[in-house]
Structures are given as structure tokens and as C-alpha cells.
Amino acid sequence: MRARMAIRKSNIEIELREVDLKNKPAAMLQTSAKATVPVLVNQGTVIDESLDIMLWALQQSDTDNWLNNKYLDEINDLIKFNDNIFKIHLDHYKYSDRFPQHPQLSYREKGEVFLQQLEKRLNTHRYLLSSKPCLADIALFPFIRQFAYVDINWFEQSPYPKLRKWLHFWLESDLFQSIMKKQATWQEDQPPLIF
């Protein structure tokens, strides 16, 4: 999701192959040993991490300055915490039946530590670091969306009104809507879609 948003924002035209992860095509398995999505192949170079794809796209075209050098350290710190710590709490919360060592509420509370930090930031700015969006906003958005939808009724009543407003902004954005259009699963004997 975040890779697609960065590609779309950069106005880069790519060939899109929507795959069924339960029936991964041979071409995908040959391209990336990780066999996970997303995978981007650019002139023979394989990029198979969503953040790396975002950086690649924005390095091609960053008209809104999402790679804002002024905040680069903070951007990197937020993304690192999100990807390496918050994501673990999110997975435990979302799939709590797979992690019966603790109740689901315990996992949610661990994730809320990050939500509290984001709420504090959003009390100061419209976006995570300033009055304009940056790489961190898009990199974190899909994970906050997942966390919210584990129990959307709780989230809509939670003590994070600024975070809710931020999330709703991105959910309703043309950028997000444009990447969420359902695509047919790609078959190896068919040409890819142009995205």
C-alpha cells in the first residue's frame, strides 16, 4: 500500500502484476527469493522492501518534498520504530489468537504507546512532522489503518482525536482511493496492467 502510494505520487508509470499470495506465480518466485510483496524490478535490479520502493520512487520525482531533509532524522526514527517495534505489537494485537501468551488488550496497550506519541505530534502539526505531509506520514499510514481496524469501534472512541482525523484524511484522499481500486489477479500468460 505505501509503496503504491509513493509510486502514484511520483507519477511513475509501472507494470503492475497483482498476485495471489496463496498461489504465487513462478515468475515472482524466480524474481525474489523472499517471495513476498511488494517486489519492484527496475532495469534488472530487484527491490523487495516497501520502504525501499518508496525511496526509489521519490528519488525519481518528489514534487511535494516528502523526503524533506530538514526532518530526515525524525522521519527515519519514526519509520524505524514503526517497522521494527510497532509492527510487532500490531501483529500480536491483530492476530492475538496466534499469540495466546497475553490477552489481546495487552497487545493493544503496547501498541498504544506509539499512538500516544503520534497523537502528541499531531497536536502540534496537521501531519506527523509539520504542516505538510512527508515520507513518514505515508510510511506509517497503512499500519495505523490496520491497528484501527482491528477494533474500529474502540478506535473511534479512543483518546486519539487528532490521529483519527489524520487517518480519515488519508483514507479519504484521492491518492489512497486511486491505489485501492481492485485489480484482477495477474496470470503469467497475460500482459501486466499499467499502473
C-alpha contacts under 8 A as a table, 3 or more apart, distances in Angstrom:
res1	aa1	res2	aa2	distance
1	M	4	R	5.18
1	M	5	M	6.20
1	M	142	P	6.71
1	M	179	I	7.46
2	R	5	M	5.02
2	R	6	A	6.27
2	R	50	S	6.79
2	R	51	L	7.71
2	R	54	M	7.12
2	R	138	I	6.00
2	R	139	A	5.73
2	R	141	F	7.70
2	R	142	P	6.69
3	A	6	A	5.24
3	A	7	I	6.20
3	A	38	P	7.50
3	A	50	S	5.16
3	A	51	L	6.78
3	A	53	I	5.71
3	A	54	M	5.00
4	R	7	I	5.05
4	R	8	R	5.99
4	R	54	M	7.93
4	R	179	I	6.44
5	M	8	R	5.12
5	M	9	K	6.02
5	M	138	I	7.45
5	M	175	L	6.53
5	M	176	F	6.66
5	M	179	I	6.61
6	A	9	K	5.03
6	A	10	S	6.08
6	A	53	I	8.00
6	A	54	M	5.22
6	A	57	A	6.18
6	A	58	L	6.63
6	A	138	I	7.75
7	I	10	S	5.11
7	I	11	N	6.39
7	I	12	I	5.81
7	I	13	E	7.95
7	I	54	M	6.83
7	I	57	A	5.35
7	I	58	L	7.48
8	R	11	N	5.16
8	R	12	I	6.48
8	R	175	L	7.32
8	R	179	I	7.59
8	R	195	F	7.92
9	K	12	I	7.92
9	K	62	D	7.96
9	K	175	L	7.23
10	S	57	A	6.06
10	S	58	L	5.98
10	S	60	Q	7.07
10	S	61	S	5.01
10	S	62	D	6.14
10	S	63	T	7.43
11	N	61	S	7.52
12	I	57	A	7.29
13	E	194	I	6.72
13	E	195	F	5.77
14	I	194	I	5.81
14	I	195	F	5.34
15	E	192	P	5.56
15	E	193	L	5.53
15	E	194	I	4.67
15	E	195	F	5.97
16	L	192	P	5.54
16	L	193	L	5.01
16	L	194	I	5.85
16	L	195	F	5.76
17	R	185	T	7.32
17	R	186	W	5.34
17	R	192	P	5.42
17	R	193	L	6.55
18	E	183	Q	6.63
18	E	184	A	6.74
18	E	185	T	4.97
18	E	186	W	5.26
19	V	23	N	7.81
19	V	24	K	6.51
19	V	25	P	7.26
19	V	185	T	5.36
19	V	186	W	5.79
20	D	23	N	5.28
20	D	24	K	5.82
20	D	25	P	7.96
20	D	185	T	6.45
21	L	24	K	5.16
21	L	36	T	7.95
24	K	28	M	6.73
24	K	29	L	7.06
24	K	35	A	7.86
25	P	28	M	5.45
25	P	29	L	6.62
25	P	187	Q	7.81
25	P	188	E	7.03
26	A	29	L	5.07
26	A	30	Q	6.11
27	A	30	Q	5.15
27	A	31	T	6.12
27	A	188	E	7.61
28	M	31	T	5.03
28	M	32	S	6.20
28	M	35	A	6.63
29	L	32	S	5.56
29	L	33	A	6.21
29	L	34	K	7.86
29	L	35	A	5.47
30	Q	33	A	6.92
31	T	46	V	7.26
32	S	35	A	5.41
32	S	36	T	7.71
32	S	39	V	7.22
32	S	46	V	7.11
32	S	48	D	7.13
34	K	48	D	7.70
36	T	39	V	7.18
36	T	48	D	7.43
37	V	48	D	6.93
37	V	49	E	7.87
37	V	50	S	7.99
38	P	48	D	5.87
38	P	49	E	6.64
38	P	50	S	6.09
39	V	46	V	6.93
39	V	47	I	5.80
39	V	48	D	4.36
39	V	49	E	7.08
39	V	50	S	7.89
40	L	46	V	5.79
40	L	47	I	5.04
40	L	48	D	6.21
40	L	53	I	6.95
41	V	44	G	6.00
41	V	45	T	5.51
41	V	46	V	4.60
41	V	47	I	6.28
42	N	45	T	5.12
42	N	46	V	6.52
42	N	47	I	7.83
47	I	52	D	6.67
47	I	53	I	6.32
48	D	52	D	7.46
48	D	53	I	7.37
49	E	52	D	5.28
49	E	53	I	6.30
50	S	53	I	5.05
50	S	54	M	6.23
51	L	54	M	4.99
51	L	55	L	6.27
51	L	139	A	7.16
52	D	55	L	5.07
52	D	56	W	6.08
53	I	56	W	4.98
53	I	57	A	6.13
54	M	57	A	5.21
54	M	58	L	6.16
55	L	58	L	5.19
55	L	59	Q	5.95
56	W	59	Q	5.22
56	W	60	Q	6.57
57	A	60	Q	5.26
57	A	61	S	6.60
58	L	61	S	5.00
58	L	62	D	4.83
58	L	66	W	7.57
58	L	67	L	7.30
59	Q	62	D	6.44
62	D	65	N	5.27
62	D	66	W	6.36
62	D	67	L	7.22
63	T	66	W	7.93
65	N	68	N	5.33
65	N	134	C	7.00
66	W	133	P	6.55
66	W	134	C	3.90
66	W	135	L	4.86
67	L	72	L	6.94
67	L	134	C	6.36
67	L	135	L	5.87
68	N	71	Y	5.76
68	N	72	L	6.06
68	N	134	C	6.73
68	N	135	L	7.96
69	N	72	L	4.78
71	Y	74	E	5.36
71	Y	75	I	5.96
71	Y	129	L	7.31
72	L	75	I	4.97
72	L	76	N	6.08
73	D	76	N	5.15
73	D	77	D	6.12
74	E	77	D	4.98
74	E	78	L	6.11
74	E	129	L	7.91
75	I	78	L	5.33
75	I	79	I	6.23
75	I	129	L	7.89
75	I	134	C	7.88
75	I	135	L	6.88
75	I	136	A	5.30
76	N	79	I	5.20
76	N	80	K	5.93
76	N	136	A	7.64
77	D	80	K	5.11
77	D	81	F	6.15
78	L	81	F	5.26
78	L	82	N	6.07
78	L	136	A	6.68
79	I	82	N	4.96
79	I	83	D	5.92
79	I	136	A	6.14
79	I	139	A	6.69
79	I	140	L	6.79
80	K	83	D	5.26
80	K	84	N	5.82
80	K	85	I	7.86
81	F	84	N	5.36
81	F	85	I	5.30
81	F	86	F	6.31
82	N	85	I	5.77
82	N	86	F	4.70
82	N	87	K	5.92
82	N	140	L	6.70
82	N	143	F	7.98
83	D	86	F	6.38
83	D	87	K	5.44
84	N	87	K	6.17
84	N	88	I	6.94
85	I	88	I	5.44
85	I	89	H	6.79
86	F	89	H	5.16
86	F	90	L	6.07
86	F	111	G	5.92
86	F	114	F	6.83
87	K	90	L	4.87
87	K	91	D	6.08
87	K	143	F	7.18
88	I	91	D	5.20
88	I	92	H	6.25
89	H	92	H	5.12
89	H	93	Y	6.00
89	H	107	Y	5.73
89	H	108	R	7.10
89	H	110	K	6.29
89	H	111	G	5.30
90	L	93	Y	5.05
90	L	94	K	5.86
90	L	107	Y	7.47
90	L	108	R	7.45
90	L	111	G	6.38
90	L	143	F	7.68
90	L	146	Q	7.73
90	L	147	F	6.00
91	D	94	K	5.08
91	D	95	Y	5.74
91	D	96	S	7.67
92	H	95	Y	5.26
92	H	96	S	5.05
92	H	98	R	7.59
92	H	99	F	6.22
92	H	104	Q	7.56
92	H	107	Y	6.01
93	Y	96	S	5.08
93	Y	104	Q	5.49
93	Y	105	L	7.51
93	Y	107	Y	4.92
93	Y	108	R	5.55
93	Y	147	F	7.86
93	Y	150	V	7.62
94	K	146	Q	8.00
94	K	147	F	7.20
94	K	150	V	5.75
95	Y	98	R	5.63
95	Y	99	F	7.04
96	S	99	F	4.97
96	S	100	P	6.36
96	S	103	P	7.19
96	S	104	Q	5.39
96	S	107	Y	7.79
97	D	100	P	5.72
99	F	102	H	6.87
100	P	103	P	6.64
102	H	106	S	6.29
102	H	107	Y	7.33
103	P	106	S	5.45
103	P	107	Y	7.00
104	Q	107	Y	5.27
104	Q	108	R	6.35
105	L	108	R	4.97
105	L	109	E	6.14
106	S	109	E	5.16
106	S	110	K	6.42
107	Y	110	K	5.16
107	Y	111	G	6.38
108	R	111	G	5.08
108	R	112	E	6.09
109	E	112	E	4.91
109	E	113	V	6.86
110	K	113	V	5.73
110	K	114	F	7.91
111	G	114	F	5.73
111	G	115	L	6.76
112	E	115	L	4.67
112	E	116	Q	6.00
113	V	116	Q	5.25
113	V	117	Q	6.58
114	F	117	Q	5.05
114	F	118	L	6.30
115	L	118	L	5.08
115	L	119	E	6.05
115	L	160	Y	7.49
115	L	163	L	7.62
116	Q	119	E	5.04
116	Q	120	K	6.20
116	Q	160	Y	7.36
117	Q	120	K	5.18
117	Q	121	R	6.41
118	L	121	R	5.05
118	L	122	L	6.15
118	L	128	L	6.86
118	L	163	L	6.86
119	E	122	L	5.01
119	E	123	N	6.20
119	E	160	Y	5.89
119	E	161	P	7.68
119	E	162	K	5.88
119	E	163	L	5.42
120	K	123	N	5.17
120	K	124	T	7.01
121	R	124	T	5.46
121	R	125	H	6.42
121	R	127	Y	7.88
121	R	128	L	5.77
121	R	129	L	6.96
122	L	125	H	4.93
122	L	126	R	5.72
122	L	127	Y	6.07
122	L	128	L	5.86
122	L	162	K	5.79
122	L	163	L	6.73
122	L	166	W	7.96
123	N	126	R	7.61
123	N	162	K	6.57
124	T	130	S	7.99
125	H	128	L	6.59
125	H	129	L	6.61
125	H	130	S	5.14
125	H	131	S	5.44
126	R	130	S	6.61
126	R	131	S	5.20
126	R	132	K	7.25
126	R	166	W	7.45
127	Y	130	S	5.54
127	Y	131	S	5.75
127	Y	132	K	6.05
127	Y	133	P	5.54
127	Y	134	C	7.94
127	Y	137	D	6.88
127	Y	166	W	7.11
128	L	133	P	7.25
128	L	134	C	7.85
128	L	136	A	7.12
128	L	137	D	6.12
129	L	132	K	7.70
129	L	133	P	7.58
129	L	134	C	7.50
130	S	133	P	7.10
133	P	136	A	7.85
133	P	137	D	6.02
133	P	138	I	7.95
134	C	137	D	5.58
134	C	138	I	7.07
135	L	138	I	5.50
135	L	139	A	5.99
136	A	139	A	4.96
136	A	140	L	5.91
137	D	140	L	5.52
137	D	141	F	5.91
138	I	141	F	5.17
138	I	142	P	7.49
139	A	142	P	7.12
140	L	143	F	5.57
140	L	144	I	6.35
141	F	144	I	5.25
141	F	145	R	6.07
141	F	167	L	6.95
141	F	170	W	7.46
142	P	145	R	4.97
142	P	146	Q	6.24
143	F	146	Q	5.05
143	F	147	F	6.20
144	I	147	F	5.01
144	I	148	A	6.08
144	I	167	L	7.48
145	R	148	A	5.18
145	R	149	Y	6.24
145	R	167	L	6.90
146	Q	149	Y	5.22
146	Q	150	V	6.45
147	F	150	V	5.53
147	F	151	D	7.76
148	A	151	D	6.12
148	A	152	I	5.34
148	A	155	F	5.44
149	Y	152	I	4.64
149	Y	155	F	7.69
151	D	154	W	5.46
151	D	155	F	6.34
152	I	155	F	4.88
152	I	156	E	6.00
153	N	156	E	5.29
153	N	157	Q	6.54
154	W	157	Q	5.28
154	W	158	S	5.90
155	F	158	S	4.88
155	F	164	R	7.90
156	E	164	R	7.18
158	S	161	P	7.46
160	Y	163	L	5.29
160	Y	164	R	6.20
161	P	164	R	5.05
161	P	165	K	6.21
162	K	165	K	5.05
162	K	166	W	6.14
163	L	166	W	4.98
163	L	167	L	6.02
164	R	167	L	5.04
164	R	168	H	6.04
165	K	168	H	5.14
165	K	169	F	6.10
166	W	169	F	5.12
166	W	170	W	6.54
167	L	170	W	5.33
167	L	171	L	6.14
168	H	171	L	4.93
168	H	172	E	6.02
169	F	172	E	5.38
169	F	173	S	6.02
170	W	173	S	4.97
170	W	175	L	7.92
170	W	176	F	6.51
171	L	176	F	6.14
171	L	177	Q	7.34
172	E	176	F	6.99
172	E	177	Q	6.85
173	S	176	F	5.40
173	S	177	Q	6.24
174	D	177	Q	5.01
174	D	178	S	5.89
175	L	178	S	5.28
175	L	179	I	6.74
176	F	179	I	5.48
176	F	180	M	6.38
177	Q	180	M	5.24
177	Q	181	K	6.95
178	S	181	K	6.21
186	W	190	Q	6.83
186	W	192	P	6.78
187	Q	190	Q	5.38
188	E	191	P	7.76
